[in-house]
């Protein structure tokens, strides 16, 4: 699951602190059951087939022969008197002992096969790097390893196993061993290291017998045996388990820094992190208390984090099974590892301790059914193919608790060198291992999707969750923190009060700023009717007084049932100045929908005209614009004031509702969405920064006033110092587009659905017009 092969497929922590039930179920044992038959030597007539795991990588290789996703590397810096001929001979004996290291691959009659090469000498190339590396040579080592990992394998021609010795002088070398994953997994790397140590010692001492037990089978024998079991249906019960377990599985929808490409990239990097010894010890104590393992607790913690990040209660993660449940496979080099899917349902009100118990059952069942090859599982489940994502799951976790020994050649001083991660098979892959009581982790991440800063934050968030459950395992999942304390303080306290974002302002405050700054500038027009900011402000203020007298105030609702017009803008702004929230009512809606919206929102009054009364419910209270006194009559009746309407407790605050929008109702009954004033200034500032709005902007009002895209238009224009341009009375926005309104009215900004843009002749879009496409998917061809 990572490119370097540094232990990513070692067995998980399933033999430490485990209950009897755990051990028996994972071993697939029934007390007193029949003796398990050994894997037989296969008939080597013709070429052996590929194992299921190899078949998956062979498909991948056929699609991307130059990919380095499955290159695995191990390296060691050697100081001292290295016997290079002895090392070369040890490598020759290693390759002779393990057929898979001299195997190539091909397709015959459409089926992948292994072609086992003859035994022969192994040539160890030696590269002279010059006179010494600076310091400890870490930068030089990293560069050499990156170069080596980046060389693709030719699986048809071979070799599939490379060794390279870099020399800085007689007593200073770097040994690099690289294999393709189709022939070796993480466990295999440990086998190679331990056997190479023994073989090198025997060569330097001149001893032919190195004490290595003859291998009972080779990897090709295992592949034939596995294929036979698949043909005989021996995995049918396990396969049925996976069908039921993964039915209806949803993919994780994690937030990314970059858009997921249509074809998945394997480019990867790694971020290191550490879980302190005190936390690790507490997690182990929790595992013992719940009669499970540290691995189970870590899976539960990661599942909680992923559920929170993705907003999902159904979460699946991948993990690795060694695939070596038989003694004859333990000392064999080969690709045995299998991928298991651990699916959990996260209950927000569950105690974390109880969730660990549920995950324990999931882990037990998964490993009890681990024999089904992952490739077979994908074939049977047949999910919709998505070339942009890994198969079935996007995130994985492993806990490595077995040390297979270092590449520690006798007679010299050695230091393991960790190779860089250049590729990853999953979006996110967590690998953890215990060192001196601490959990040392590495998060491999897909660099096409995530930045290094995001990877670091996700690693920190996992540590935060683990620290919280270690301290208080009885907390509910909904109460578990995800943000580190410093980050939570910044998000909840520092940023709102002191951060760079604009101080929240209400719509009336933003409008008042523009009226004072540019009283004679055009604010809104509809056909030939144009209002400047001063006139707009006066009319809004006068209408707000009328509404306030009818009871409008904070958290009350006023319905606005008017056609597209200057009056529509005036009344909308007046409702908010009075402190209330406006409910736009599109008069073209079916009567039933209008009745439902008005009945559900219960506005204190509906602003309309007499000619539209027949479209409204008969029992609504109305304010009819055509019956209101004229401006002159109103002035004569009272001394108009330009101060804000009402007392301060009647003015809206940022947290008050600005408007009420109803959903389409396509999934049932329409639902009301309440939008506050709090984010309006932020939106205005963002539009100014990203879209270049402000004084001089002329925005075409296209969307129905019952969509909140209309409020977007209002923010781009009137609330930022620009001008809102409406089509002439009786003219639809679509007709206005075709009739040349963009050119004739000098529109600078317009927000349109892609279908409207697609139907618009190119010559109707003036140079310099900013098009904002929204509301539906945009075809690449249109862009």
C-alpha positions in Angstrom: 0.0 0.0 0.0 3.0 2.3 -0.1 5.9 2.5 -2.6 8.9 1.8 -0.4 7.8 -1.6 0.9 9.2 -0.8 4.3 7.1 -3.2 6.3 3.8 -2.1 5.0 2.6 -5.7 4.8 3.9 -7.0 8.0 1.2 -8.6 10.2 -0.9 -6.3 12.2 -0.9 -6.4 16.0 -3.0 -9.5 16.3 -0.9 -11.7 18.5 -0.3 -9.3 21.4 -2.7 -8.9 24.3 -5.2 -11.1 22.4 -7.9 -13.2 24.0 -8.3 -16.9 23.4 -11.3 -16.2 21.1 -9.2 -13.8 19.1 -6.3 -16.2 18.6 -8.5 -19.2 17.7 -10.7 -17.2 15.3 -7.8 -15.6 13.5 -6.0 -18.9 13.1 -9.2 -20.3 11.6 -9.1 -23.1 14.1 -11.8 -25.3 15.5 -10.6 -27.2 18.5 -10.3 -30.9 17.6 -10.7 -30.2 13.9 -9.0 -32.0 11.1 -5.3 -31.6 10.4 -4.6 -29.0 7.7 -3.0 -30.5 4.6 0.3 -29.1 3.4 0.7 -27.2 0.2 1.9 -29.7 -2.4 4.6 -29.3 -5.0 2.9 -28.4 -8.3 3.2 -30.1 -11.6 5.6 -27.8 -13.5 4.4 -28.8 -16.9 4.0 -25.5 -18.7 4.2 -22.2 -16.9 2.6 -21.7 -13.4 -0.3 -19.3 -13.2 -0.2 -16.0 -11.3 -1.6 -15.9 -7.8 -4.7 -13.6 -7.4 -2.5 -10.9 -5.8 -0.1 -11.1 -8.7 -2.9 -11.0 -11.2 -4.1 -7.6 -9.9 -0.6 -6.2 -10.3 -0.2 -7.7 -13.7 -3.3 -5.9 -14.8 -2.0 -2.7 -13.4 1.4 -3.2 -15.2 -0.4 -3.8 -18.5 -2.1 -0.4 -18.1 0.9 1.5 -16.8 4.2 -0.3 -17.6 6.2 2.7 -16.5 4.6 3.0 -13.1 6.8 2.8 -10.0 3.8 2.5 -7.6 4.8 -1.0 -6.6 8.6 -0.7 -6.4 9.8 -1.8 -2.9 13.2 -0.8 -1.6 15.5 -1.6 1.3 18.9 0.1 1.8 21.8 0.0 4.3 24.8 2.2 4.7 27.9 0.0 5.3 31.1 1.2 7.0 34.1 -1.1 7.2 35.9 -3.8 5.2 33.1 -5.0 3.0 33.9 -8.2 1.0 32.2 -7.2 -2.3 32.8 -10.6 -4.1 31.3 -12.4 -1.1 28.3 -10.1 -1.1 27.8 -10.8 -4.8 28.0 -14.5 -4.3 25.5 -14.3 -1.3 23.1 -12.5 -3.6 23.5 -15.3 -6.3 22.8 -17.9 -3.7 19.7 -16.0 -2.5 18.3 -15.7 -6.0 19.0 -19.4 -6.6 17.2 -20.3 -3.4 14.0 -18.3 -4.2 12.6 -19.0 -7.7 10.4 -15.9 -7.5 13.5 -13.6 -7.6 14.4 -14.9 -11.0 10.9 -15.1 -12.4 9.4 -12.9 -15.2 5.8 -12.6 -16.4 3.8 -12.8 -19.6 0.4 -13.6 -20.9 -0.4 -16.8 -22.7 -3.9 -17.2 -24.3 -5.0 -14.2 -22.3 -3.9 -15.6 -18.9 -1.0 -14.3 -16.9 1.8 -16.8 -16.2 5.1 -17.0 -14.3 8.2 -17.8 -16.2 10.8 -19.1 -13.8 14.4 -18.4 -15.0 17.4 -20.7 -14.7 19.8 -20.4 -11.9 22.8 -18.3 -12.8 25.3 -15.8 -11.3 23.9 -12.5 -10.0 25.9 -9.5 -11.0 26.1 -6.7 -8.4 26.8 -3.4 -10.1 29.1 -1.1 -8.2 28.9 2.7 -8.6 31.8 4.9 -7.5 30.3 8.0 -6.0 33.5 9.9 -5.3 35.5 10.7 -2.2 33.1 10.7 0.7 29.6 12.1 1.3 29.1 15.3 3.2 28.2 14.7 6.9 26.3 11.5 7.3 25.4 11.6 3.7 21.6 11.7 4.3 20.9 14.0 1.4 23.1 12.0 -1.0 21.5 8.8 0.2 18.0 10.1 -0.3 18.9 11.2 -3.8 20.4 7.8 -4.7 17.3 6.0 -3.3 14.9 8.3 -5.1 16.7 7.7 -8.3 16.6 3.9 -7.8 12.9 3.8 -6.8 12.0 5.9 -9.9 13.3 3.2 -12.3 10.4 1.1 -13.5 10.6 -2.7 -13.7 10.1 -4.6 -17.0 8.1 -7.6 -15.8 8.3 -9.3 -19.1 12.1 -9.1 -19.6 13.2 -8.8 -16.0 15.0 -8.7 -13.7 12.4 -8.2 -11.0 15.0 -8.0 -8.3 17.8 -5.4 -8.4 20.8 -4.8 -6.2 23.1 -1.8 -6.4 26.3 -1.0 -4.4 27.3 2.7 -4.2 30.9 3.2 -3.0 32.5 6.3 -1.5 35.8 4.4 -0.9 37.0 1.0 0.4 35.3 1.4 3.8 32.1 3.3 2.9 29.2 1.8 0.8 25.5 2.0 0.3 23.7 -1.3 -0.6 20.3 -0.8 -2.2 17.9 -3.8 -2.8 14.8 -3.1 -5.0 12.1 -5.4 -6.0 8.7 -5.2 -7.7 5.8 -5.9 -5.4 4.6 -8.7 -7.7 7.5 -10.8 -6.3 7.9 -9.6 -2.7 6.0 -8.0 0.2 7.1 -6.5 3.5 7.6 -9.9 5.2 9.7 -11.0 2.2 12.0 -8.0 2.7 12.7 -9.4 6.2 13.4 -12.9 4.8 15.8 -11.4 2.3 17.6 -9.5 5.0 18.0 -12.4 7.4 19.1 -14.9 4.7 21.5 -12.4 3.1 23.1 -11.9 6.5 23.6 -15.7 6.8 24.8 -16.2 3.2 27.3 -13.4 3.4 28.7 -14.7 6.7 29.1 -18.2 5.1 30.9 -16.7 2.1 33.3 -14.7 4.2 34.1 -17.7 6.4 34.2 -20.1 3.5 31.5 -22.3 5.0 29.2 -24.0 2.4 26.5 -24.8 5.0 24.8 -21.7 6.2 22.1 -23.4 8.3 19.2 -22.4 6.1 16.5 -25.1 6.0 15.5 -26.2 2.4 12.3 -24.6 1.3 9.4 -27.1 1.2 7.7 -25.2 -1.6 8.3 -22.3 -4.0 5.9 -19.4 -4.7 4.8 -21.0 -7.9 3.6 -24.0 -6.0 1.6 -21.7 -3.7 0.0 -19.9 -6.7 -1.1 -23.3 -8.3 -2.5 -24.4 -4.9 -4.4 -21.1 -4.4 -5.9 -21.2 -7.9 -7.0 -24.8 -7.3 -8.8 -23.8 -4.1 -10.6 -20.9 -6.0 -11.7 -23.3 -8.8 -13.0 -25.8 -6.2 -15.1 -23.1 -4.4 -13.3 -23.6 -1.1 -13.8 -19.8 -0.3 -17.6 -19.8 -0.9 -18.5 -19.3 2.8 -16.0 -16.5 3.2 -17.0 -14.9 0.0 -20.6 -14.8 1.2 -19.5 -13.1 4.4 -17.8 -10.3 2.4 -20.9 -9.9 0.1 -23.1 -9.3 3.1 -20.5 -7.2 5.0 -19.8 -4.8 2.1 -23.3 -4.6 0.6 -24.1 -0.9 -0.2 -20.6 0.2 0.8 -20.1 4.0 0.4 -16.9 5.7 -0.6 -15.3 8.2 1.8 -15.9 11.7 0.8 -12.9 13.5 2.4 -12.1 17.1 1.8 -9.1 17.5 -0.6 -6.8 20.4 -1.3 -7.1 19.7 -5.0 -9.7 18.2 -7.2 -9.5 14.5 -7.8 -8.2 13.9 -11.4 -10.3 11.7 -13.7 -7.5 9.1 -13.8 -5.8 8.4 -10.5 -2.3 9.5 -10.0 0.0 7.5 -7.7 2.3 10.3 -6.7 2.9 10.2 -3.0 4.9 11.5 -0.1 5.0 10.7 3.6 4.5 12.6 6.9 5.9 11.2 10.1 4.2 11.5 13.5 4.5 10.1 17.0 2.0 9.0 19.7 3.7 9.5 23.1 4.5 6.6 25.3 2.0 7.6 28.0 -0.8 7.7 25.4 0.3 4.4 23.9 0.3 2.8 27.3 -3.2 4.0 28.0 -4.4 2.7 24.6 -3.0 -0.7 25.4 -4.7 -0.7 28.8 -8.0 0.1 27.0 -7.4 -2.7 24.6 -6.8 -5.2 27.5 -9.9 -4.0 29.3 -12.0 -4.7 26.2 -10.2 -8.0 25.5 -8.9 -6.9 22.2 -5.7 -5.5 20.7 -4.0 -2.1 20.3 -4.6 -2.5 16.5 -8.4 -2.6 17.1 -8.3 0.6 19.2 -6.3 2.3 16.5 -8.8 1.3 13.8 -11.6 2.6 16.0 -9.8 5.9 16.5 -9.1 6.3 12.8 -12.7 5.4 11.9 -14.0 8.1 14.2 -11.7 10.7 12.6 -12.6 9.7 9.1 -16.3 9.8 9.9 -15.9 13.3 11.3 -13.8 14.6 8.4 -16.1 13.0 5.8 -19.4 13.6 7.5 -20.3 9.9 7.3 -21.4 7.3 9.8 -20.6 4.4 7.5 -16.8 4.2 7.2 -14.5 1.5 5.7 -10.7 1.3 6.0 -8.3 -1.2 4.5 -5.7 -3.2 6.3 -3.2 -5.8 5.4 -3.2 -9.5 6.2 0.1 -11.3 5.9 -1.4 -14.2 4.0 1.1 -16.6 5.5 -1.1 -18.7 7.7 0.8 -21.9 6.9 4.2 -22.8 8.2 5.6 -23.7 4.8 5.1 -20.1 3.7 6.9 -18.4 6.6 10.4 -18.4 5.1 9.3 -17.9 1.5 9.9 -14.7 -0.6 6.8 -13.8 -2.5 3.7 -11.7 -2.7 1.3 -13.2 -0.1 -0.2 -10.1 1.5 -4.0 -9.7 1.2 -6.1 -6.6 1.7 -9.0 -6.7 4.1 -11.8 -4.2 4.4 -12.9 -3.1 7.9 -16.3 -1.5 7.7 -17.9 0.1 10.8 -21.0 2.2 11.6 -20.1 5.1 13.8 -22.9 6.0 16.3 -22.3 9.6 17.5 -23.8 8.9 20.9 -21.9 5.7 21.5 -19.2 5.6 24.2 -15.9 5.1 22.5 -15.3 2.1 24.7 -18.4 0.5 23.3 -17.4 1.4 19.8 -14.1 -0.4 20.3 -16.0 -3.6 21.2 -18.0 -3.3 17.9 -14.8 -2.8 15.9 -13.3 -5.8 17.7 -16.0 -8.0 16.2 -15.4 -6.5 12.8 -11.7 -7.2 13.0 -12.2 -10.7 14.2 -14.6 -11.5 11.4 -12.4 -9.9 8.8 -9.4 -12.0 9.7 -11.5 -15.1 10.1 -12.4 -14.6 6.4 -9.0 -13.5 5.2 -8.5 -16.2 2.6 -10.6 -14.6 -0.1 -8.1 -12.7 -2.3 -8.8 -9.0 -2.6 -8.8 -9.3 -6.4 -11.5 -12.0 -6.2 -13.5 -9.9 -3.9 -13.4 -6.9 -6.3 -14.5 -9.2 -9.2 -17.4 -10.6 -7.3 -18.7 -7.3 -5.8 -18.1 -5.7 -9.3 -18.3 -2.1 -8.1 -18.8 0.6 -10.7 -15.3 1.2 -12.1 -13.9 4.5 -11.2 -10.4 5.1 -12.6 -10.0 8.1 -10.4 -10.0 6.0 -7.1 -8.5 2.9 -5.6 -10.6 -0.2 -5.5 -13.3 -0.3 -2.8 -11.5 1.8 -0.1 -9.5 5.0 -0.1 -7.8 4.9 3.4 -5.8 2.2 5.1 -4.1 1.5 8.4 -1.5 -1.1 9.6 0.2 -1.7 12.9 3.6 -3.5 12.6 4.7 -5.3 15.7 7.2 -7.9 14.2 10.9 -7.1 13.7 12.3 -9.4 11.0 15.8 -8.2 11.7 18.0 -5.6 10.0 20.3 -6.1 7.1 23.2 -6.5 9.4 26.2 -8.0 7.6 28.9 -9.5 9.9 32.2 -7.8 10.1 31.0 -4.3 9.2 28.9 -1.5 10.8 25.5 -1.0 9.2 22.8 1.6 9.4 19.4 1.1 7.8 18.4 4.0 5.5 14.8 4.7 5.0 13.9 5.1 1.3 11.7 8.1 0.3 8.0 7.6 -0.6 7.4 8.5 -4.2 4.1 6.7 -4.8 1.1 5.5 -2.8 -1.7 3.1 -3.7 -4.3 4.7 -1.5 -5.3 8.3 -0.8 -4.1 8.1 2.8 -2.2 5.2 4.4 -1.3 5.1 8.1 1.5 2.8 9.1 2.4 2.6 12.8 5.0 0.6 14.8 6.1 0.7 18.4 9.6 1.9 19.3 10.7 2.5 22.9 7.1 2.5 24.1 6.0 5.1 21.6 3.9 4.6 18.5 5.9 5.9 15.5 3.7 6.5 12.6 4.0 7.5 8.9 1.2 8.8 6.9 1.6 8.2 3.2 -0.6 10.5 1.2 -1.5 11.1 -2.4 0.1 14.4 -3.4 -2.3 14.9 -6.2 -5.1 15.4 -3.6 -3.4 16.6 -0.4 -0.7 19.1 0.5 1.9 18.4 3.0 0.3 20.8 5.4 -3.0 19.0 5.2 -1.3 15.6 5.7 0.4 17.0 8.8 -2.9 18.3 10.1 -4.7 14.9 9.5 -1.9 13.1 11.4 -2.2 15.6 14.3 -5.9 15.1 14.3 -5.5 11.3 14.7 -3.1 11.9 17.6 -5.7 14.3 19.1 -8.4 11.6 18.9 -6.1 9.0 20.4 -5.0 11.2 23.2 -8.7 12.0 24.1 -9.8 8.4 24.2 -6.7 7.3 26.1 -7.6 9.9 28.8 -11.3 9.3 28.8 -12.5 6.2 26.9 -16.1 6.6 28.2 -16.6 9.8 26.3 -19.3 9.7 23.6 -18.0 9.8 20.0 -19.7 13.1 19.4 -17.8 14.7 22.3 -14.4 13.6 21.1 -12.1 16.5 19.9 -10.5 16.4 16.5 -8.7 19.7 16.5 -5.6 20.0 18.6 -6.2 22.5 21.5 -4.1 25.2 19.8 -6.0 24.8 16.5 -9.3 24.7 18.2 -8.5 27.9 20.1 -7.5 29.6 16.9 -10.6 28.5 15.0 -13.2 29.2 17.8 -11.6 32.3 19.5 -8.7 33.9 17.8 -10.0 34.0 14.2 -13.5 35.3 14.9 -12.2 38.1 17.2 -8.7 38.9 15.9 -8.2 37.1 12.6 -7.9 38.6 9.1 -11.5 38.0 8.2 -13.8 41.1 8.0 -15.9 42.0 11.1 -19.5 40.7 10.5 -21.8 43.4 9.2 -25.5 43.3 8.5 -27.1 44.0 5.1 -28.5 47.4 6.3 -25.1 48.4 7.6 -23.5 47.5 4.2 -26.2 49.4 2.3 -25.8 52.5 4.5 -22.0 52.5 3.8 -22.7 52.6 0.0 -25.4 55.2 0.3 -23.1 57.5 2.2 -20.1 56.9 -0.1 -21.7 57.2 -3.5 -25.2 58.8 -3.3 -25.4 59.8 -7.0 -24.1 56.5 -8.4 -26.6 54.2 -10.1 -27.7 51.4 -7.7 -30.5 49.5 -9.4 -32.3 49.7 -12.7 -35.1 47.9 -14.4 -35.8 48.8 -18.0 -35.8 52.6 -18.1 -36.3 53.1 -14.3 -33.0 53.9 -12.5 -32.4 54.6 -8.8 -29.3 56.1 -7.5 -28.0 55.1 -4.1 -29.5 58.1 -2.3 -32.9 57.5 -3.8 -32.7 53.8 -3.1 -31.7 54.5 0.5 -34.7 56.9 1.0 -37.2 54.4 -0.5 -35.8 51.5 1.5 -36.0 53.6 4.7 -39.6 54.6 4.1 -40.7 51.1 3.4 -38.9 49.8 6.4 -40.9 52.1 8.6 -44.1 50.8 7.2 -43.0 47.2 7.9 -41.8 48.1 11.4 -45.2 49.5 12.2 -46.7 46.2 11.1 -44.5 44.3 13.6 -41.5 43.5 11.5 -38.4 42.9 13.6 -35.6 40.4 14.3 -36.5 36.8 13.7 -39.9 37.7 12.2 -40.6 36.8 8.5 -42.0 39.1 5.8 -43.0 37.5 2.5 -42.2 39.4 -0.7 -44.6 38.5 -3.6 -43.6 40.9 -6.4 -42.5 40.5 -10.0 -39.0 41.4 -11.0 -38.8 45.2 -10.6 -37.1 48.0 -8.8 -39.8 47.7 -6.1 -38.7 44.1 -5.5 -35.2 45.2 -4.6 -36.5 48.1 -2.5 -38.9 45.9 -0.5 -36.3 43.1 0.0 -33.8 45.6 1.4 -36.5 47.3 3.5 -37.5 44.0 5.2 -33.9 43.5 6.3 -33.6 47.1 7.5 -36.7 46.6 9.6 -34.8 43.7 11.2 -36.9 40.9 9.7 -36.1 38.1 7.3 -37.5 38.2 3.8 -39.3 35.2 2.2 -39.2 35.5 -1.6 -42.4 34.2 -3.2 -42.2 33.6 -7.0 -45.6 34.4 -8.4 -45.1 31.9 -11.2 -45.0 29.0 -8.7 -48.0 26.7 -8.5 -50.6 27.9 -6.0 -50.1 24.8 -3.9 -46.4 25.5 -3.4 -47.0 29.1 -2.5 -49.7 28.1 0.0 -47.3 25.6 1.6 -44.4 28.1 1.9 -46.5 30.8 3.3 -48.3 28.4 5.7 -45.0 26.9 6.8 -43.0 30.1 7.3 -45.9 32.0 8.8 -44.9 35.6 7.8 -46.3 38.4 9.8 -47.2 40.2 6.6 -46.9 39.7 2.8 -45.8 42.6 0.6 -47.5 42.5 -2.9 -49.8 44.5 -5.2 -53.5 44.3 -5.6 -53.3 42.6 -9.0 -51.4 39.6 -7.4 -53.8 38.9 -4.5 -55.5 36.1 -6.4 -52.2 34.1 -6.4 -51.8 34.2 -2.6 -53.7 32.4 0.1 -56.8 34.3 1.1 -56.0 34.5 4.8 -52.6 36.2 4.6 -52.1 39.7 6.0 -50.8 42.0 3.2 -49.2 45.3 2.6 -50.1 46.4 -1.0 -47.7 48.8 -2.6 -50.3 50.4 -4.8 -52.3 51.4 -1.7 -49.4 53.1 0.1 -49.2 56.9 0.2 -46.8 58.5 -2.2 -43.4 59.9 -1.0 -44.8 63.4 -0.9 -47.9 62.3 1.0 -45.7 60.4 3.4 -43.4 63.4 4.0 -46.4 65.6 4.6 -47.8 63.1 7.1 -44.6 62.9 9.2 -41.1 64.3 9.3 -39.1 61.6 7.6 -35.8 60.7 9.3 -32.7 59.2 7.7 -31.7 57.4 10.9 -32.0 53.7 11.1 -35.5 52.3 11.6 -36.6 51.8 15.2 -34.5 51.3 18.3 -31.3 49.4 18.5 -33.1 46.3 19.8 -35.1 46.3 16.5 -32.1 46.5 14.3 -30.7 43.2 13.0 -27.5 41.7 14.4 -25.1 39.4 12.5 -26.7 36.3 14.0 -30.2 37.2 13.0 -31.9 35.6 10.0 -31.6 37.7 6.8 -33.8 35.6 4.5 -35.7 32.3 4.2 -35.2 30.1 1.1 -37.2 26.9 0.4 -35.6 24.0 -1.3 -37.0 22.6 -4.5 -38.7 19.7 -2.7 -37.4 17.1 -5.2 -36.7 14.7 -2.3 -40.0 15.3 -0.5 -41.6 18.4 0.8 -39.7 21.7 0.4 -37.6 22.6 3.4 -36.9 26.1 4.7 -33.2 27.2 4.9 -32.5 30.1 7.2 -29.5 32.3 6.2 -28.1 34.9 8.7 -26.5 38.2 8.1 -23.2 36.9 9.6 -21.5 35.8 6.4 -22.7 38.6 4.1 -19.7 40.9 4.5 -17.4 37.9 4.0 -19.2 37.1 0.8 -19.0 40.7 -0.4 -15.3 40.8 0.4 -14.6 37.5 -1.3 -16.5 38.5 -4.4 -14.5 41.8 -4.5 -11.2 39.8 -4.2 -12.0 36.9 -6.5 -14.4 38.4 -9.1 -13.3 42.1 -9.2 -16.6 43.5 -8.0 -17.1 47.0 -6.5 -17.9 50.5 -7.8 -18.4 50.5 -11.5 -19.6 46.9 -11.6 -22.8 46.2 -13.5 -24.4 42.9 -12.6 -27.2 41.3 -14.6 -29.9 40.0 -12.3 -30.7 36.6 -13.9 -31.8 34.1 -11.2 -35.3 33.8 -9.9 -35.6 35.9 -6.7 -36.7 32.7 -5.0 -33.2 31.3 -5.4 -30.4 32.5 -3.2 -28.4 33.1 -6.3 -30.4 36.3 -6.5 -28.9 37.4 -3.1 -25.5 36.6 -4.6 -26.3 39.1 -7.3 -27.4 41.6 -4.7 -24.1 41.2 -2.9 -22.1 41.6 -6.1 -23.8 44.8 -7.0 -25.7 47.0 -4.5 -23.9 45.9 -1.3 -20.5 46.4 -3.0 -21.1 49.8 -4.6 -22.0 48.5 -8.1 -25.2 48.5 -10.0 -27.9 45.8 -10.3 -29.4 45.6 -13.8 -32.7 43.9 -14.3 -34.4 43.1 -17.6 -37.2 45.4 -18.7 -40.7 44.7 -17.2 -42.3 41.7 -18.9 -39.0 40.5 -20.4 -37.6 37.3 -19.1 -33.8 37.0 -18.3 -33.4 34.5 -21.0 -35.0 36.8 -23.6 -32.9 39.6 -22.3 -29.7 37.6 -22.9 -30.7 36.8 -26.5 -31.7 40.4 -27.2 -28.2 41.6 -26.3 -28.6 43.0 -22.8 -25.0 42.0 -21.9 -23.7 44.4 -24.7 -26.4 47.1 -24.6 -26.4 47.5 -20.8 -22.6 47.2 -20.5 -22.8 44.2 -18.1 -19.5 43.4 -16.4 -20.6 40.4 -14.3 -23.3 37.8 -14.7 -24.0 34.5 -12.9 -25.6 31.9 -15.2 -26.2 28.1 -15.3 -24.1 26.3 -17.9 -27.1 25.5 -20.0 -27.8 29.2 -20.5 -24.2 29.9 -21.5 -24.2 26.9 -23.9 -27.3 28.4 -25.7 -25.9 31.9 -25.8 -24.1 32.9 -29.1 -20.5 33.7 -28.4 -20.8 37.2 -30.0 -23.4 38.1 -27.3 -20.7 37.8 -24.6 -18.6 41.0 -24.7 -14.9 40.8 -24.1 -14.1 41.4 -20.4 -17.4 40.2 -19.1 -17.0 38.0 -16.0 -19.1 34.8 -16.3 -19.8 32.9 -13.1 -21.1 29.5 -13.9 -23.2 27.8 -11.1 -26.2 25.7 -10.3 -25.4 22.6 -12.3 -22.4 20.5 -13.6 -20.4 22.3 -16.3 -19.4 20.1 -19.2 -15.6 20.4 -20.0 -16.4 21.1 -23.6 -18.3 24.3 -22.6 -15.2 25.5 -20.7 
